[in-house]
Amino acid sequence: AVEEPAPVEEEAPKPAPEQPPVEEGKRMVYAYRYNRSHMSRVIQANKELKGYYSALKNRLLSYYKIKSRESWSCESFRFGRDLLAKVVMRGKYIRLYLALDPDSVPFNTYHQRNKGHVKRYADVPLMVKVKTKVGLHRAFRLIDMMMDALTIPEIRDYDYVYFAENLI
């Protein structure tokens, strides 16, 4: 007795929804959204934002054995295998994600957000926006707090580099 497989019912293809008729005198408008890389966002940013990006990168790299890696969406900073920070360019501001507990930092001073529920930012849950010089100095204080908590020493003779200078 050879058993035959049960017949598989195939679903009939669904008809495409009908397009509404285009009225006379109106044009169809298409909206395009470009997926730009992190480096292209840095290149297209204004001069002030490039300076903030360069200052954040210098501050993170001025600590002992911190390495940076650039990916399509952001720049990551690691100490060994541990992810410490991510820098994301987003329009007219920079998002800085740090490996700090968002609840341990006073909200009234830093205006941070908890992004730990997002899988991509689970290791770096604290997010702050950097738009101004005041926001940049607050980000510096958060970076220093994180490095002190992890006991990572600062490099004494670190040469600051303007990273956005060599870009197009």
C-alpha positions as CSV (number, residue, x, y, z in Angstrom):
1,A,0.0,0.0,0.0
2,V,1.7,3.1,-1.3
3,E,0.4,6.3,0.3
4,E,0.0,9.2,-2.0
5,P,0.6,12.7,-0.6
6,A,-2.5,14.7,0.1
7,P,-3.3,17.2,-2.7
8,V,-2.1,20.7,-1.9
9,E,-4.7,23.4,-2.5
10,E,-3.2,26.4,-4.2
11,E,-4.6,29.8,-3.6
12,A,-5.8,31.7,-6.6
13,P,-3.8,34.9,-7.3
14,K,-5.6,37.9,-5.9
15,P,-6.5,40.5,-8.5
16,A,-4.6,43.8,-8.3
17,P,-6.6,46.6,-6.8
18,E,-8.0,49.0,-9.4
19,Q,-6.2,52.3,-9.7
20,P,-8.4,55.3,-9.2
21,P,-8.7,57.3,-12.4
22,V,-6.4,60.3,-12.7
23,E,-8.3,63.5,-13.1
24,E,-7.6,65.9,-16.0
25,G,-5.0,68.5,-15.3
26,K,-3.4,66.7,-12.3
27,R,0.0,64.9,-12.3
28,M,1.0,61.9,-10.4
29,V,3.7,62.7,-7.8
30,Y,6.3,60.1,-6.8
31,A,8.2,60.3,-3.6
32,Y,11.7,58.8,-3.4
33,R,13.6,58.0,-0.3
34,Y,17.3,57.5,-0.6
35,N,19.2,55.1,1.6
36,R,22.4,57.0,2.2
37,S,25.5,55.6,4.0
38,H,26.9,57.0,7.2
39,M,29.9,58.5,5.4
40,S,27.6,60.2,2.8
41,R,25.6,61.7,5.6
42,V,28.9,63.1,7.1
43,I,30.0,64.5,3.8
44,Q,26.6,66.2,3.2
45,A,26.3,67.6,6.7
46,N,26.9,71.3,7.3
47,K,30.3,72.6,8.6
48,E,29.1,72.9,12.2
49,L,27.8,69.3,12.4
50,K,31.0,68.0,10.8
51,G,32.9,69.8,13.6
52,Y,30.7,68.1,16.3
53,Y,31.2,64.7,14.6
54,S,34.9,65.2,14.6
55,A,35.0,66.3,18.2
56,L,33.0,63.3,19.4
57,K,35.1,60.9,17.4
58,N,38.3,62.5,18.8
59,R,37.0,62.3,22.4
60,L,36.1,58.6,22.1
61,L,39.4,57.8,20.4
62,S,41.4,59.7,22.9
63,Y,40.9,56.8,25.4
64,Y,43.3,53.9,25.6
65,K,42.6,51.0,23.1
66,I,39.4,52.4,21.8
67,K,38.9,51.4,18.1
68,S,36.4,52.7,15.6
69,R,34.6,50.8,12.9
70,E,32.4,52.4,10.2
71,S,29.4,50.6,8.9
72,W,26.7,51.6,6.5
73,S,24.4,53.1,9.2
74,C,26.8,54.3,11.9
75,E,30.2,54.4,13.4
76,S,30.9,52.0,16.3
77,F,33.5,52.4,19.0
78,R,34.8,49.3,20.9
79,F,37.1,48.5,23.7
80,G,38.2,45.0,22.8
81,R,34.9,43.1,22.1
82,D,32.8,45.4,24.2
83,L,30.7,48.0,22.3
84,L,30.9,51.3,24.1
85,A,29.4,53.9,21.7
86,K,27.7,54.4,18.3
87,V,27.6,57.7,16.5
88,V,24.7,58.1,14.0
89,M,24.2,61.1,11.7
90,R,20.5,61.9,11.4
91,G,19.5,65.0,9.5
92,K,20.6,68.2,11.3
93,Y,21.8,66.5,14.4
94,I,24.0,63.6,15.7
95,R,22.7,60.7,17.8
96,L,25.2,59.4,20.3
97,Y,24.5,56.0,21.8
98,L,26.5,55.1,24.9
99,A,26.9,51.9,27.1
100,L,25.4,53.6,30.2
101,D,22.2,52.9,32.1
102,P,19.7,55.6,31.1
103,D,18.1,55.5,34.6
104,S,21.5,56.3,36.3
105,V,21.8,59.7,34.5
106,P,19.7,62.7,35.5
107,F,17.1,63.4,32.8
108,N,16.8,67.1,33.5
109,T,20.5,67.6,32.6
110,Y,21.0,65.3,29.6
111,H,17.6,64.7,28.1
112,Q,18.5,61.1,27.2
113,R,16.3,58.4,25.9
114,N,16.3,54.7,26.6
115,K,16.7,52.8,23.3
116,G,17.5,49.4,25.0
117,H,14.3,47.9,23.6
118,V,15.6,48.2,20.1
119,K,17.8,45.1,19.3
120,R,20.4,47.2,17.4
121,Y,21.0,49.4,20.4
122,A,20.6,46.8,23.2
123,D,24.3,47.1,24.1
124,V,24.3,51.0,24.0
125,P,20.9,51.9,25.4
126,L,21.4,55.6,26.3
127,M,20.8,58.0,23.4
128,V,21.4,61.7,23.4
129,K,21.1,64.2,20.5
130,V,23.9,66.6,19.7
131,K,22.8,69.7,18.0
132,T,24.6,72.5,19.7
133,K,27.9,73.3,21.6
134,V,26.1,72.8,24.9
135,G,24.8,69.3,23.8
136,L,28.4,68.5,22.7
137,H,29.8,69.4,26.1
138,R,27.1,67.3,27.8
139,A,28.0,64.4,25.5
140,F,31.7,64.8,26.5
141,R,30.6,64.6,30.2
142,L,28.7,61.4,29.5
143,I,31.6,59.9,27.6
144,D,33.9,60.8,30.6
145,M,31.4,59.2,33.0
146,M,31.3,56.0,31.0
147,M,35.1,55.7,30.7
148,D,35.6,56.4,34.4
149,A,33.0,53.7,35.3
150,L,34.9,51.3,33.1
151,T,38.3,52.5,34.3
152,I,39.7,53.1,30.9
153,P,42.5,55.7,31.0
154,E,42.8,58.6,28.7
155,I,45.8,58.9,26.3
156,R,47.9,61.9,27.4
157,D,49.5,62.8,24.1
158,Y,46.6,62.2,21.8
159,D,46.8,64.3,18.6
160,Y,43.4,65.6,17.7
161,V,42.4,65.2,14.0
162,Y,39.7,67.0,12.1
163,F,38.1,63.8,10.6
164,A,35.7,65.6,8.3
165,E,38.5,67.6,6.6
166,N,39.6,65.0,4.0
167,L,36.0,64.3,2.9
168,I,34.7,65.7,-0.4
